[in-house]
Amino acid sequence: MSVGFTSQFGLSGANTNASKVFPSGFRDFDSGFAFSIGINQPVASSMSFSVLLDLGYYHDSYDFRYNINGKRVTENYQFDSFLVGGYGRFNFAFLSIGAGGGVKIPGMATYRVNGYNIGGRYRFSFGDLNDIFESAVIPYVRFSLDFSIFNYLLIGVYVNYDFPLYFQHNNYMDNVFVNKDSISAFDIGIQFGYYLNINFNRDY
């Protein structure tokens, strides 16, 4: 069995073009944590493979800048979400390579818009987000490279992609939003925590 806890902090770049994965820049920060539990299967003396369930919290930021008739306009979304996903890790001695994905379910969100004679701050519940987007659930994929210390502490780097959220046409905030197509994000950052591989087999 494998159990663990991971905390993440990264730079976030957002897109309004659903066909693009990589942003033109990183304008905000993301953070979160997850508890993990799963199975670990030894492959060789210093190699193993883990399949894990991730449950946690994540804070996502989507920041946008526009130029409208020579005026600067900014939009910013902040999502506070419950995270549930699956993750696979291939462990080579002190090195681990991981890949997985899941969904982030926003419990609440805030939205700010400023510039061009407009401005305001709004708070949304999960129900409000379902009235604004075609789906308020954020699918994601994540890849990581970790180094273990003392066989249980880890530090590493990760990349994360949040798939697009598509706006409903003529939603009740349609007269406020500047971008009315979609939002997505690509994050890079560091993570640290611990993982324990527990072997219940005993020789007597």
C-alpha positions in Angstrom: 0.0 0.0 0.0 1.1 3.6 -0.6 0.0 6.7 1.3 1.1 10.3 0.9 0.5 14.0 1.0 1.6 16.5 -1.6 1.5 20.3 -1.5 1.9 22.3 -4.8 2.7 25.9 -5.7 3.0 27.1 -9.3 2.7 29.8 -11.9 -0.5 29.9 -13.9 -1.0 31.0 -17.5 -4.5 31.3 -18.9 -6.0 31.1 -22.5 -9.2 32.2 -24.0 -8.5 30.1 -27.2 -9.7 26.5 -26.5 -7.4 25.2 -29.3 -4.2 26.4 -27.5 -2.5 24.5 -24.6 0.4 26.8 -23.9 -0.2 30.4 -22.8 1.7 33.4 -24.0 2.7 34.2 -20.4 2.2 33.3 -16.7 0.3 36.1 -14.9 -0.9 34.5 -11.6 -0.3 31.7 -9.1 -2.0 28.4 -8.2 -1.7 26.3 -5.1 -3.2 23.2 -3.6 -2.7 20.0 -1.7 -3.8 16.3 -2.0 -3.9 13.2 0.1 -3.1 10.0 -1.7 -3.8 6.3 -1.1 -3.3 3.3 -3.4 -1.2 0.3 -4.1 2.5 -0.1 -4.8 3.7 -3.1 -6.9 7.5 -3.9 -6.8 9.0 -4.5 -10.2 12.6 -5.1 -9.3 14.8 -4.5 -6.2 14.9 -0.7 -6.7 11.9 -0.2 -9.0 8.1 -0.2 -8.3 4.8 1.1 -9.8 2.1 2.9 -7.8 -1.5 3.5 -8.6 -3.1 6.2 -6.4 -6.3 8.0 -5.6 -5.9 11.7 -5.0 -8.3 13.7 -2.9 -7.6 17.4 -2.0 -8.1 21.1 -2.5 -6.9 23.4 -5.2 -6.9 27.1 -5.8 -6.9 28.1 -9.5 -6.3 31.6 -10.9 -7.1 32.7 -14.5 -5.8 36.1 -15.3 -6.4 37.9 -18.6 -5.3 41.2 -20.2 -7.0 42.9 -23.2 -6.7 46.1 -25.2 -10.0 47.5 -26.2 -10.1 50.7 -28.2 -6.7 51.6 -26.8 -7.8 50.9 -23.2 -6.4 48.2 -20.9 -9.0 45.8 -19.5 -8.3 43.0 -17.0 -10.3 39.9 -16.0 -9.5 37.6 -13.2 -11.1 34.3 -12.1 -10.3 32.6 -8.8 -11.7 29.1 -8.2 -11.6 27.2 -4.9 -12.2 23.5 -5.7 -12.4 20.0 -4.3 -10.0 17.8 -6.3 -10.5 14.1 -7.1 -8.3 12.2 -9.4 -6.1 9.2 -10.1 -2.3 9.1 -10.4 0.3 6.6 -11.5 3.9 6.8 -10.4 6.9 4.8 -11.7 9.6 4.7 -9.0 13.3 4.2 -9.8 15.3 4.3 -6.6 15.2 8.0 -5.5 13.4 9.2 -8.7 9.7 9.1 -9.6 7.9 9.9 -12.8 4.1 10.4 -12.5 1.1 11.1 -14.7 -2.6 11.3 -14.0 -5.7 13.4 -14.1 -9.2 14.0 -12.7 -11.6 16.8 -12.0 -11.7 19.9 -9.9 -15.2 20.7 -8.5 -15.4 24.4 -7.6 -17.2 25.1 -4.3 -17.0 28.9 -5.0 -15.3 31.4 -7.3 -14.7 35.1 -7.5 -14.5 37.2 -10.7 -13.0 40.7 -11.1 -13.1 43.0 -14.1 -11.4 46.4 -14.4 -10.8 49.1 -17.0 -12.5 50.8 -20.0 -15.1 52.4 -17.7 -16.1 49.1 -16.3 -15.3 47.5 -13.0 -16.7 45.1 -10.4 -16.1 42.1 -8.2 -18.5 39.1 -8.1 -18.7 36.0 -6.0 -20.2 32.7 -7.5 -21.5 29.5 -5.9 -21.2 26.2 -7.7 -24.8 26.7 -8.8 -24.0 30.1 -10.3 -21.1 28.6 -12.2 -23.4 26.0 -13.7 -25.6 28.8 -15.0 -22.5 30.5 -16.5 -20.5 27.6 -18.0 -21.7 24.6 -20.0 -20.1 22.6 -17.2 -18.7 24.0 -14.0 -16.4 20.9 -13.4 -12.8 21.4 -14.5 -11.0 18.4 -16.0 -7.3 18.3 -15.6 -4.1 16.3 -16.5 -0.9 16.4 -14.5 2.7 15.2 -15.0 5.5 15.3 -12.4 9.1 14.4 -11.7 10.0 13.9 -8.1 13.1 13.1 -6.1 12.8 11.3 -2.8 14.9 12.1 0.3 15.3 9.6 3.2 13.0 7.3 1.3 9.8 9.1 2.1 10.2 12.9 1.7 9.9 14.2 -1.8 10.5 17.4 -3.8 9.8 17.8 -7.5 8.3 19.7 -10.4 5.0 19.4 -12.1 3.0 20.6 -15.1 -0.8 20.8 -15.1 -3.3 21.5 -17.8 -6.9 22.5 -17.0 -9.2 21.7 -19.9 -11.4 24.6 -21.2 -14.5 25.8 -19.5 -17.0 26.9 -22.2 -19.4 29.8 -21.5 -23.1 29.3 -22.0 -24.4 31.8 -24.6 -26.6 34.5 -23.2 -25.8 33.6 -19.6 -26.9 36.0 -16.9 -23.4 37.6 -16.7 -23.1 38.0 -20.5 -23.3 41.8 -20.3 -20.4 41.9 -17.8 -17.8 39.3 -19.2 -15.3 40.6 -21.7 -14.3 37.1 -23.0 -17.4 35.0 -23.7 -15.9 31.9 -25.4 -13.8 29.7 -23.0 -11.1 29.8 -20.4 -8.3 27.2 -19.8 -5.0 27.2 -18.0 -1.5 25.7 -18.1 0.5 25.6 -14.8 4.1 24.8 -13.9 5.4 24.6 -10.4 7.1 22.8 -7.5 5.6 20.2 -5.2 6.8 18.7 -1.9 5.4 16.2 0.6 5.9 12.6 1.5 5.1 9.1 0.3 5.2 5.9 2.3 5.2 2.4 0.7 3.9 0.0 3.3 4.5 -3.7 2.9 2.2 -5.9 4.9 3.9 -9.2 4.0 5.9 -10.6 6.9 8.2 -13.5 7.2 8.1 -15.5 10.4 
